[in-house]
Amino acid sequence: MSTISAIGEMITQHVTWSNLAVGIVLLLLFIPLYIYTVRAAKRKLDSMVSDKISVMQNAFEVCKDAVLILSDKQVILYANKPMRKLLKLDETYKETPLGSIIKIDMGNEWRTLGRLIKEKQVSKESYRFSLMQTRLLANDKREIPVNLYIDTPEESDMASPGWSIVSIHDLTEEKKQEETEYHHRLTNLPNQIKALQDINALNARLHLSEGKMVLMLIDIDNLSVLRSILGYEQTNAILKKFASYLKELSKEKYFTVYHTFYNNFLLTLPDVDNIEEVEVLARKIQKELSTFYKIGDSKLYLSASMGISVYPDSGPTIKLFDNAYKALAKAEKSGYGRIEFYIPDKQNHSYDELVLYNDMHEALERNQFEVYYQPIVDAKSKEIVSAEALIRWRHPKYGMIRPDIFIPIMEKTGFIVELGKFVLDEVLKQQKRWELFKFREVEVSINLSLLEIETGNFVENVIDRLKYHQANPELIKFEITEGLAMQDEERSSQHFIELRKLGVGIVLDDFGTGYTSFSYLKRFPATILKIDKILIDYIMTNEEDQRIVQSIIDLGHSLGMKIVVEGIETLEMADLIESYGCDYMQGFYFAKPLPVFEFQKLLR
């Protein structure tokens, strides 16, 4: 029995050692096979990646955008021709670490492209992302405007080696084209096309703010005449310098400035709390423009007309730009250096020009128009010596309508001629009433439009009305702005000479805002010069304004004229103007325009 057991144990041991030997043989055979298989799989994977990159290279090489392929370790595997040119890479760029070759503007810092990709991968924020309208900082310190696109495979994609594709769209040419398309060639300021785009964008955000949006159009007065005198280069230099001034001022006052046409500039103020601030800004610009340009040692006096529209006061946003132009047109018609706001009364937003035009004829028949009087005082005694007649319209539905609303319509339609006859009649009738009731004699000046003069029978009508009312012609004066008087010098002068022969006085209004030559001023039959308010607004603090006003007063006196200074608002201003030898003063310090019964109280 023991012999049999011993034989069985020997067989078992033999079989075990045989299996072990076989296993070792098989293992020795499998290891090379495994290594071969792994290497083949890697070669296949590398081949797949290489094939992918090769296909991409062929496609990307003809692509206009700059394309970069990075490995998972952010080594440059491929850069197409635009990318090599952009980053100034030579032919040995492959396998170069990305490092800090490219930096991206992230708003608050320049961040390397590699860091940006890693941050996106770690945060899993997005495997595909883009940065639009940003800047790239290349290794040669060039800042390039770009759109940036990055695509990184997800980690679950086991067939992917972890590379990233970076596409950079260079915006340099687009920016250059935009500069040409959206900027004025002379001053390089944004032009009207850009202004309209920006205004539309501002309109979309208006509901987020409780402030007002303001458009201010600025027109340098009579620049075409100046160009004929100074020449092309000098007038262009004026525009360039004015553009630079506005651009610097915009940084302080937070507005955007555009150069819309040859001598027109537009300011957009997106969030204004107080409209008075806008007028202060307008006056500041006018004051700077008046003396900022020199030819040799002499300062060139320049003025600007301004039209201002305000949202929501001026109406809907779609009409804001047009309303600014309407205000500018009115300012230019009133003379040089005027500022006009297009701000209808709130209760009057509903009516339009056609409605007003249709109502004008009935208004005249139903005595809805009323003449107000603003006192003009003697500079020394401060007694009322004359008044300016100003028209008002008391509408039965809309209430009191301001002249700046209906006068432009009357001028466009010709109705201003009929209104002018009405005002003359009312003033002459009032003069007779004061005479009957023993009021002291007061001269009254009436504003005159160029259209009234051009009707052909203006002087004849004045003669007829003076005879009809048996009025003293020496108590009547007609005011015409310096700008209007210059539009047709010979014709307007002839009419005024005829009036002077009758004894009627002539006032040259808004003096100091235009370009009246001394020879024309000498020939013009004015008896009074009225210095414009624009030269008085800052006279207490501006020595140059003081010298200009003093010079005008001396000039007027040397030509035998009397001088009226308007815009007096304080006692200090009145005292200063009196010290210059001025004859008369007018302004809110003495009285605003008053209905006739209130004006009579002052006379008594």
C-alpha positions as CSV (number, residue, x, y, z in Angstrom):
1,M,0.0,0.0,0.0
2,S,2.8,2.3,0.8
3,T,4.5,1.6,-2.5
4,I,1.4,2.6,-4.3
5,S,1.2,5.9,-2.3
6,A,4.8,6.8,-3.1
7,I,4.2,6.2,-6.8
8,G,1.1,8.5,-6.7
9,E,3.0,11.3,-5.0
10,M,5.8,11.1,-7.5
11,I,3.3,11.5,-10.4
12,T,1.6,14.5,-8.7
13,Q,4.9,16.3,-8.2
14,H,5.9,15.6,-11.8
15,V,2.6,17.0,-13.2
16,T,2.9,20.2,-11.0
17,W,6.5,20.9,-12.1
18,S,5.4,20.3,-15.7
19,N,2.5,22.8,-15.4
20,L,4.8,25.4,-13.9
21,A,7.3,24.9,-16.7
22,V,4.5,25.3,-19.3
23,G,3.3,28.4,-17.5
24,I,6.8,30.0,-17.5
25,V,7.2,29.1,-21.2
26,L,3.8,30.7,-22.0
27,L,4.6,33.8,-19.9
28,L,7.9,34.3,-21.7
29,L,6.1,34.0,-25.0
30,F,3.2,36.4,-23.9
31,I,5.4,39.3,-22.6
32,P,6.9,40.2,-26.0
33,L,3.5,39.7,-27.5
34,Y,1.9,42.1,-24.9
35,I,4.7,44.6,-25.4
36,Y,4.2,44.4,-29.1
37,T,0.5,44.8,-28.8
38,V,0.8,47.9,-26.5
39,R,3.3,49.4,-28.8
40,A,1.2,48.7,-31.8
41,A,-1.8,50.3,-30.1
42,K,0.2,53.4,-29.1
43,R,1.6,53.6,-32.7
44,K,-2.0,53.3,-33.9
45,L,-3.1,56.0,-31.5
46,D,-0.2,58.2,-32.4
47,S,-1.0,57.6,-36.0
48,M,-4.6,58.5,-35.5
49,V,-3.5,61.7,-33.7
50,S,-1.0,62.4,-36.4
51,D,-3.5,61.8,-39.1
52,K,-6.0,64.1,-37.3
53,I,-3.3,66.8,-37.0
54,S,-2.3,66.3,-40.6
55,V,-5.8,66.7,-41.8
56,M,-6.2,69.7,-39.6
57,Q,-2.9,71.2,-40.8
58,N,-4.0,70.9,-44.4
59,A,-7.3,72.6,-43.6
60,F,-5.8,75.2,-41.2
61,E,-2.9,76.2,-43.5
62,V,-5.2,77.9,-45.9
63,C,-7.4,79.4,-43.1
64,K,-7.2,83.2,-42.6
65,D,-7.5,82.9,-38.8
66,A,-4.5,82.0,-36.8
67,V,-4.7,78.4,-35.5
68,L,-2.7,76.8,-32.8
69,I,-2.8,73.1,-31.6
70,L,-1.4,72.4,-28.1
71,S,-0.6,69.1,-26.4
72,D,-2.0,68.2,-23.0
73,K,1.3,69.6,-21.6
74,Q,0.7,72.8,-23.6
75,V,3.5,72.1,-26.1
76,I,3.0,73.6,-29.6
77,L,2.1,70.7,-31.9
78,Y,1.1,72.9,-34.8
79,A,0.7,76.6,-35.8
80,N,-0.6,77.6,-39.2
81,K,0.9,80.3,-41.4
82,P,-1.1,83.2,-39.9
83,M,-0.3,82.0,-36.4
84,R,3.4,81.7,-37.2
85,K,3.3,85.2,-38.6
86,L,1.3,86.6,-35.7
87,L,3.6,85.1,-33.0
88,K,6.8,85.4,-35.2
89,L,7.6,81.7,-34.9
90,D,10.4,80.2,-37.0
91,E,10.3,76.7,-38.7
92,T,11.7,75.0,-35.6
93,Y,8.7,76.0,-33.5
94,K,7.3,72.4,-33.0
95,E,7.5,70.9,-29.5
96,T,8.1,74.4,-28.2
97,P,6.4,75.0,-24.8
98,L,3.7,77.6,-25.0
99,G,4.9,79.4,-21.9
100,S,4.0,83.1,-21.9
101,I,4.3,83.7,-25.7
102,I,0.6,84.8,-25.7
103,K,-1.2,86.9,-23.1
104,I,-4.9,87.7,-23.2
105,D,-6.5,90.9,-21.9
106,M,-9.0,89.8,-19.2
107,G,-10.0,93.3,-18.3
108,N,-8.2,93.6,-15.0
109,E,-5.0,91.8,-16.0
110,W,-3.0,90.2,-18.8
111,R,-3.4,86.4,-18.4
112,T,-1.3,83.8,-20.3
113,L,-3.2,81.6,-22.7
114,G,-1.9,78.5,-20.9
115,R,-3.2,79.6,-17.6
116,L,-6.6,80.5,-19.1
117,I,-7.0,77.0,-20.6
118,K,-6.0,75.3,-17.4
119,E,-8.5,77.4,-15.4
120,K,-11.3,76.5,-17.7
121,Q,-10.4,72.8,-17.5
122,V,-10.1,72.8,-13.7
123,S,-13.3,74.7,-13.2
124,K,-15.0,72.6,-15.9
125,E,-16.8,75.9,-16.7
126,S,-16.7,75.1,-20.4
127,Y,-14.6,73.0,-22.8
128,R,-15.4,75.4,-25.6
129,F,-15.3,79.1,-24.9
130,S,-14.6,82.4,-26.7
131,L,-13.5,85.9,-25.8
132,M,-14.9,88.6,-28.2
133,Q,-13.4,92.0,-28.9
134,T,-10.4,91.4,-26.6
135,R,-6.7,92.1,-27.0
136,L,-3.7,89.8,-27.4
137,L,-0.2,90.7,-26.1
138,A,2.4,88.9,-28.2
139,N,6.0,88.2,-27.1
140,D,7.2,91.3,-29.0
141,K,4.8,93.5,-26.9
142,R,2.4,94.2,-29.7
143,E,-1.2,94.6,-28.6
144,I,-3.5,93.1,-31.2
145,P,-7.3,93.3,-31.2
146,V,-8.7,89.8,-31.6
147,N,-11.6,87.4,-31.2
148,L,-10.4,84.3,-29.4
149,Y,-11.9,80.8,-29.6
150,I,-10.6,77.7,-27.6
151,D,-11.7,74.1,-27.9
152,T,-10.4,71.5,-25.4
153,P,-11.6,67.9,-25.4
154,E,-13.5,66.5,-22.4
155,E,-11.6,64.2,-20.1
156,S,-14.0,61.3,-20.7
157,D,-12.9,61.2,-24.3
158,M,-10.3,58.4,-24.0
159,A,-9.4,58.5,-27.6
160,S,-8.2,62.1,-27.2
161,P,-4.6,62.8,-26.2
162,G,-5.8,66.0,-24.3
163,W,-4.8,68.5,-26.9
164,S,-6.4,72.0,-27.4
165,I,-7.2,74.0,-30.5
166,V,-6.9,77.8,-30.3
167,S,-8.3,80.0,-33.0
168,I,-7.4,83.7,-33.1
169,H,-9.2,86.1,-35.4
170,D,-7.1,89.2,-35.9
171,L,-9.3,92.3,-35.9
172,T,-6.6,94.7,-36.9
173,E,-7.9,95.2,-40.5
174,E,-11.5,95.4,-39.3
175,K,-10.5,98.1,-36.8
176,K,-8.7,100.0,-39.5
177,Q,-11.8,99.8,-41.7
178,E,-14.0,100.8,-38.8
179,E,-11.8,103.8,-38.2
180,T,-12.3,104.8,-41.8
181,E,-16.0,104.1,-41.9
182,Y,-17.0,105.3,-38.5
183,H,-14.6,108.2,-38.0
184,H,-14.2,111.7,-39.5
185,R,-11.2,111.9,-41.7
186,L,-10.0,115.3,-40.5
187,T,-10.3,115.0,-36.7
188,N,-10.6,111.2,-36.3
189,L,-13.6,111.7,-34.0
190,P,-16.5,109.2,-34.4
191,N,-18.8,110.4,-37.2
192,Q,-22.5,110.7,-37.6
193,I,-22.9,107.0,-38.7
194,K,-21.2,106.0,-35.4
195,A,-23.3,108.5,-33.5
196,L,-26.6,107.1,-34.7
197,Q,-25.5,103.6,-33.7
198,D,-24.4,104.7,-30.3
199,I,-27.6,106.7,-29.7
200,N,-29.7,103.6,-30.6
201,A,-27.7,101.6,-28.0
202,L,-28.2,104.4,-25.4
203,N,-31.9,104.4,-26.1
204,A,-32.1,100.7,-25.3
205,R,-30.6,101.4,-21.8
206,L,-32.6,104.5,-20.9
207,H,-35.2,102.6,-19.0
208,L,-32.5,101.5,-16.5
209,S,-31.7,105.1,-15.5
210,E,-33.8,107.9,-14.1
211,G,-31.6,110.6,-15.6
212,K,-32.1,112.4,-18.9
213,M,-30.3,111.8,-22.1
214,V,-29.1,115.0,-23.9
215,L,-27.9,115.6,-27.5
216,M,-26.0,118.9,-28.1
217,L,-25.3,119.9,-31.7
218,I,-22.6,122.5,-32.1
219,D,-22.2,124.5,-35.3
220,I,-19.2,126.9,-35.7
221,D,-20.8,130.0,-37.1
222,N,-20.0,131.3,-40.5
223,L,-17.0,129.0,-41.1
224,S,-17.5,129.1,-44.8
225,V,-16.9,132.9,-44.8
226,L,-13.9,132.4,-42.5
227,R,-12.5,129.8,-44.9
228,S,-12.7,132.3,-47.8
229,I,-10.7,134.7,-45.6
230,L,-8.3,132.4,-43.8
231,G,-7.9,129.6,-46.3
232,Y,-8.4,125.9,-46.2
233,E,-5.5,125.0,-44.0
234,Q,-6.3,127.5,-41.3
235,T,-10.0,126.5,-41.0
236,N,-9.0,122.9,-40.9
237,A,-6.6,123.7,-38.1
238,I,-9.5,125.5,-36.2
239,L,-11.6,122.3,-36.5
240,K,-8.8,120.1,-35.4
241,K,-8.0,122.2,-32.3
242,F,-11.7,122.5,-31.4
243,A,-12.1,118.7,-31.8
244,S,-9.1,118.2,-29.4
245,Y,-10.6,120.6,-26.9
246,L,-14.0,118.8,-26.9
247,K,-12.2,115.4,-26.6
248,E,-10.3,116.5,-23.5
249,L,-13.4,118.1,-22.0
250,S,-15.3,114.9,-22.5
251,K,-13.0,113.1,-20.1
252,E,-13.9,115.7,-17.4
253,K,-17.6,116.0,-18.1
254,Y,-18.4,112.4,-19.1
255,F,-19.9,112.9,-22.6
256,T,-19.1,111.4,-26.0
257,V,-18.1,113.8,-28.8
258,Y,-18.7,113.2,-32.6
259,H,-17.7,115.1,-35.7
260,T,-20.8,114.8,-37.8
261,F,-20.2,117.3,-40.6
262,Y,-17.6,119.8,-41.7
263,N,-18.3,122.4,-39.0
264,N,-20.8,120.4,-36.9
265,F,-20.0,118.5,-33.7
266,L,-22.4,116.4,-31.6
267,L,-22.2,115.7,-27.8
268,T,-24.2,112.9,-26.2
269,L,-24.7,113.2,-22.4
270,P,-26.3,109.8,-21.4
271,D,-27.3,110.5,-17.8
272,V,-28.1,114.1,-16.8
273,D,-29.8,115.0,-13.6
274,N,-30.1,118.7,-14.0
275,I,-30.7,120.5,-17.4
276,E,-29.1,123.7,-16.1
277,E,-25.8,121.8,-16.1
278,V,-26.2,121.3,-19.8
279,E,-26.5,125.1,-20.4
280,V,-23.5,125.7,-18.2
281,L,-21.5,123.3,-20.3
282,A,-22.7,124.9,-23.5
283,R,-21.7,128.4,-22.2
284,K,-18.3,127.0,-21.2
285,I,-17.7,125.6,-24.7
286,Q,-18.8,128.9,-26.3
287,K,-16.5,130.9,-24.0
288,E,-13.5,128.7,-24.8
289,L,-14.2,128.8,-28.6
290,S,-14.5,132.6,-28.6
291,T,-10.8,133.1,-27.9
292,F,-9.0,129.8,-28.1
293,Y,-7.5,130.2,-31.6
294,K,-4.7,132.5,-32.5
295,I,-3.3,133.7,-35.8
296,G,0.1,135.1,-35.0
297,D,-0.3,137.2,-31.9
298,S,-4.0,137.9,-32.5
299,K,-6.8,135.9,-31.1
300,L,-9.6,135.0,-33.6
301,Y,-13.1,135.5,-32.3
302,L,-15.2,132.5,-33.0
303,S,-18.8,131.7,-32.0
304,A,-21.0,128.6,-32.2
305,S,-24.7,128.1,-32.4
306,M,-26.1,125.2,-30.4
307,G,-29.2,123.1,-30.6
308,I,-30.1,120.8,-27.7
309,S,-32.7,118.1,-27.3
310,V,-33.5,116.2,-24.1
311,Y,-35.1,112.8,-23.5
312,P,-37.9,112.6,-22.4
313,D,-38.6,116.4,-22.4
314,S,-38.1,116.8,-26.2
315,G,-40.3,113.9,-27.1
316,P,-39.6,110.2,-28.0
317,T,-36.1,108.9,-28.5
318,I,-36.7,108.2,-32.2
319,K,-37.0,112.0,-32.8
320,L,-34.2,113.1,-30.4
321,F,-31.6,113.6,-33.2
322,D,-34.1,115.4,-35.5
323,N,-35.2,117.7,-32.6
324,A,-31.6,118.7,-31.9
325,Y,-31.3,119.8,-35.5
326,K,-34.6,121.7,-35.2
327,A,-33.2,123.5,-32.2
328,L,-30.0,124.2,-34.0
329,A,-31.8,125.6,-37.0
330,K,-33.7,128.0,-34.7
331,A,-30.5,129.1,-33.0
332,E,-28.9,129.9,-36.3
333,K,-31.9,131.9,-37.5
334,S,-31.8,134.0,-34.3
335,G,-28.2,135.1,-35.0
336,Y,-24.7,133.9,-34.0
337,G,-23.8,132.3,-30.7
338,R,-27.3,131.3,-29.7
339,I,-28.3,128.3,-27.6
340,E,-31.7,126.7,-28.2
341,F,-33.4,123.8,-26.3
342,Y,-36.1,121.8,-28.0
343,I,-38.1,121.3,-24.9
344,P,-41.9,121.8,-25.4
345,D,-44.1,122.3,-22.4
346,K,-45.2,119.0,-21.0
347,Q,-48.9,119.7,-21.7
348,N,-48.0,120.6,-25.3
349,H,-46.3,117.3,-26.3
350,S,-49.4,116.2,-28.2
351,Y,-49.7,119.0,-30.8
352,D,-47.7,119.2,-33.9
353,E,-46.7,122.0,-36.3
354,L,-49.8,121.5,-38.6
355,V,-52.2,121.9,-35.7
356,L,-50.4,125.1,-34.6
357,Y,-50.3,126.5,-38.1
358,N,-54.0,125.9,-38.5
359,D,-54.8,127.6,-35.2
360,M,-52.7,130.7,-35.9
361,H,-55.2,132.4,-38.2
362,E,-58.1,132.0,-35.7
363,A,-55.8,133.0,-32.9
364,L,-55.1,136.3,-34.6
365,E,-58.9,136.9,-35.2
366,R,-59.8,136.0,-31.6
367,N,-57.1,138.1,-30.0
368,Q,-55.2,135.1,-28.5
369,F,-51.9,136.8,-29.1
370,E,-50.7,139.2,-26.4
371,V,-47.8,141.6,-26.4
372,Y,-45.5,141.5,-23.3
373,Y,-43.0,144.3,-22.4
374,Q,-39.6,143.9,-20.8
375,P,-38.2,147.1,-19.3
376,I,-35.0,148.7,-20.4
377,V,-33.5,151.0,-17.8
378,D,-31.1,154.0,-17.8
379,A,-27.7,152.7,-16.6
380,K,-27.2,155.6,-14.1
381,S,-30.7,156.4,-12.8
382,K,-32.1,152.8,-13.2
383,E,-35.4,154.4,-14.4
384,I,-37.3,152.7,-17.1
385,V,-36.7,154.6,-20.4
386,S,-37.9,152.0,-22.9
387,A,-39.1,148.5,-23.4
388,E,-38.8,145.5,-25.7
389,A,-42.1,144.2,-27.1
390,L,-42.3,140.4,-27.0
391,I,-45.2,138.3,-28.4
392,R,-47.0,135.5,-26.4
393,W,-49.8,133.1,-27.5
394,R,-52.5,132.3,-25.0
395,H,-54.1,129.2,-26.6
396,P,-57.6,128.2,-25.3
397,K,-56.6,124.5,-25.1
398,Y,-52.9,124.5,-24.4
399,G,-52.5,127.6,-22.4
400,M,-49.5,129.9,-22.8
401,I,-47.4,128.7,-25.7
402,R,-43.8,129.9,-25.7
403,P,-42.5,131.9,-28.7
404,D,-39.7,129.4,-29.4
405,I,-42.4,126.9,-30.3
406,F,-44.6,128.9,-32.6
407,I,-42.2,131.6,-34.1
408,P,-40.2,129.0,-36.2
409,I,-43.4,127.7,-37.7
410,M,-44.5,131.2,-38.5
411,E,-41.2,131.9,-40.2
412,K,-41.3,128.8,-42.2
413,T,-44.9,129.4,-43.4
414,G,-44.7,133.2,-43.8
415,F,-47.3,133.9,-41.2
416,I,-44.6,135.9,-39.3
417,V,-45.4,138.8,-41.7
418,E,-49.0,139.0,-40.5
419,L,-47.9,138.6,-36.8
420,G,-45.4,141.4,-37.3
421,K,-48.2,143.8,-38.5
422,F,-50.3,142.8,-35.5
423,V,-47.5,143.5,-33.0
424,L,-46.8,146.9,-34.7
425,D,-50.5,147.8,-34.4
426,E,-50.7,146.7,-30.8
427,V,-47.6,148.7,-29.8
428,L,-48.8,151.9,-31.6
429,K,-52.3,151.5,-30.0
430,Q,-50.6,151.1,-26.6
431,Q,-48.5,154.2,-27.1
432,K,-51.6,156.2,-27.8
433,R,-53.3,154.9,-24.6
434,W,-50.2,155.9,-22.5
435,E,-50.3,159.3,-24.1
436,L,-54.0,159.8,-23.3
437,F,-53.6,158.6,-19.7
438,K,-50.5,160.9,-19.2
439,F,-47.9,158.1,-18.8
440,R,-44.4,159.4,-19.4
441,E,-43.1,158.7,-22.9
442,V,-41.5,155.2,-23.3
443,E,-39.8,154.0,-26.4
444,V,-40.7,150.5,-27.5
445,S,-38.6,148.3,-29.7
446,I,-40.1,145.6,-31.9
447,N,-38.2,142.5,-33.1
448,L,-38.0,142.2,-36.9
449,S,-37.5,139.1,-39.1
450,L,-35.7,139.2,-42.4
451,L,-38.9,137.8,-44.1
452,E,-40.9,140.9,-43.0
453,I,-38.3,143.1,-44.7
454,E,-38.3,141.0,-47.9
455,T,-42.1,141.3,-48.4
456,G,-41.5,144.5,-50.4
457,N,-44.0,146.8,-48.7
458,F,-42.6,146.7,-45.2
459,V,-41.6,150.4,-45.0
460,E,-44.9,151.5,-46.7
461,N,-46.9,149.5,-44.0
462,V,-44.9,151.2,-41.2
463,I,-45.7,154.7,-42.7
464,D,-49.4,153.8,-43.1
465,R,-49.8,152.5,-39.5
466,L,-47.9,155.5,-38.0
467,K,-50.3,157.8,-39.8
468,Y,-53.4,155.8,-38.9
469,H,-52.6,155.8,-35.1
470,Q,-51.1,159.3,-35.3
471,A,-48.2,158.0,-33.3
472,N,-44.8,159.6,-32.7
473,P,-42.3,157.6,-34.8
474,E,-39.5,158.6,-32.5
475,L,-41.1,156.3,-29.8
476,I,-40.7,153.2,-32.1
477,K,-37.6,151.2,-32.7
478,F,-37.1,148.0,-34.7
479,E,-34.6,145.4,-33.6
480,I,-32.8,143.1,-36.1
481,T,-30.1,140.6,-35.1
482,E,-26.5,141.2,-36.3
483,G,-26.6,137.8,-38.2
484,L,-29.8,138.6,-40.1
485,A,-28.6,142.1,-40.9
486,M,-25.5,140.6,-42.5
487,Q,-27.4,138.2,-44.7
488,D,-28.5,140.8,-47.2
489,E,-26.4,143.9,-46.3
490,E,-27.4,146.3,-49.1
491,R,-31.1,145.5,-49.2
492,S,-31.6,145.6,-45.4
493,S,-29.6,148.8,-45.0
494,Q,-31.7,150.6,-47.6
495,H,-34.9,149.7,-45.7
496,F,-33.5,150.9,-42.4
497,I,-32.2,154.1,-44.0
498,E,-35.8,154.8,-45.1
499,L,-37.1,154.2,-41.6
500,R,-34.5,156.4,-40.1
501,K,-35.7,159.2,-42.3
502,L,-39.1,158.8,-40.7
503,G,-37.6,159.2,-37.2
504,V,-37.9,155.5,-36.3
505,G,-34.9,154.0,-34.4
506,I,-32.9,151.0,-35.4
507,V,-31.4,148.5,-32.9
508,L,-28.6,146.1,-34.0
509,D,-29.4,143.2,-31.6
510,D,-27.1,140.4,-30.4
511,F,-24.0,142.4,-31.2
512,G,-20.7,140.7,-30.6
513,T,-21.8,137.3,-31.8
514,G,-21.3,137.8,-35.5
515,Y,-18.7,139.1,-38.0
516,T,-19.9,142.6,-38.7
517,S,-17.1,144.6,-40.3
518,F,-16.3,148.1,-39.1
519,S,-17.0,149.5,-42.5
520,Y,-20.5,147.9,-42.6
521,L,-21.2,149.0,-39.0
522,K,-20.3,152.5,-40.0
523,R,-22.7,152.4,-42.9
524,F,-25.5,150.6,-41.1
525,P,-28.1,153.2,-39.9
526,A,-28.4,151.8,-36.3
527,T,-29.0,154.1,-33.5
528,I,-28.5,151.5,-30.7
529,L,-26.2,148.5,-30.3
530,K,-27.5,145.8,-28.0
531,I,-24.6,143.6,-26.6
532,D,-25.5,140.0,-26.5
533,K,-26.0,138.1,-23.3
534,I,-23.3,135.6,-24.2
535,L,-20.7,138.2,-23.5
536,I,-22.2,139.1,-20.1
537,D,-22.8,135.6,-18.6
538,Y,-19.2,135.3,-17.3
539,I,-18.2,139.0,-17.2
540,M,-17.8,139.0,-13.4
541,T,-14.9,136.5,-13.5
542,N,-13.6,136.7,-17.1
543,E,-11.3,139.7,-17.7
544,E,-11.3,139.1,-21.5
545,D,-15.1,139.4,-21.6
546,Q,-14.7,142.6,-19.6
547,R,-12.3,144.0,-22.2
548,I,-14.5,143.0,-25.1
549,V,-17.6,144.6,-23.6
550,Q,-15.7,147.8,-22.7
551,S,-14.3,147.9,-26.3
552,I,-17.8,147.5,-27.9
553,I,-19.2,150.2,-25.7
554,D,-16.4,152.6,-26.7
555,L,-16.8,151.6,-30.4
556,G,-20.5,152.3,-30.3
557,H,-20.1,155.6,-28.7
558,S,-17.4,156.6,-31.2
559,L,-19.9,156.0,-34.0
560,G,-22.6,158.0,-32.2
561,M,-24.7,155.1,-31.0
562,K,-26.2,154.3,-27.7
563,I,-25.4,150.9,-26.0
564,V,-27.8,148.5,-24.4
565,V,-26.4,145.5,-22.4
566,E,-28.8,142.6,-22.0
567,G,-28.7,139.7,-19.6
568,I,-28.1,141.7,-16.4
569,E,-29.1,139.3,-13.5
570,T,-27.4,140.7,-10.4
571,L,-26.6,144.0,-8.8
572,E,-22.9,143.4,-9.1
573,M,-23.2,142.9,-12.9
574,A,-25.3,146.2,-13.1
575,D,-22.6,148.1,-11.2
576,L,-19.8,146.8,-13.4
577,I,-21.6,147.5,-16.6
578,E,-22.5,151.0,-15.4
579,S,-18.8,151.7,-14.7
580,Y,-18.0,151.0,-18.4
581,G,-20.2,153.9,-19.4
582,C,-23.0,151.8,-20.8
583,D,-26.2,153.8,-21.6
584,Y,-29.0,151.2,-20.9
585,M,-29.4,147.8,-19.3
586,Q,-32.0,145.0,-19.6
587,G,-32.3,141.8,-17.7
588,F,-34.1,139.7,-15.1
589,Y,-32.5,141.7,-12.3
590,F,-34.7,144.6,-13.3
591,A,-37.8,142.7,-14.6
592,K,-38.8,139.8,-16.8
593,P,-41.2,140.3,-19.7
594,L,-44.5,141.5,-18.3
595,P,-48.2,141.8,-19.4
596,V,-49.0,145.4,-20.2
597,F,-51.0,146.0,-16.9
598,E,-48.0,144.9,-14.8
599,F,-45.6,146.9,-16.9
600,Q,-47.7,150.0,-16.4
601,K,-47.4,149.5,-12.6
602,L,-43.7,149.8,-13.0
603,L,-44.1,152.9,-15.1
604,R,-46.2,154.6,-12.5
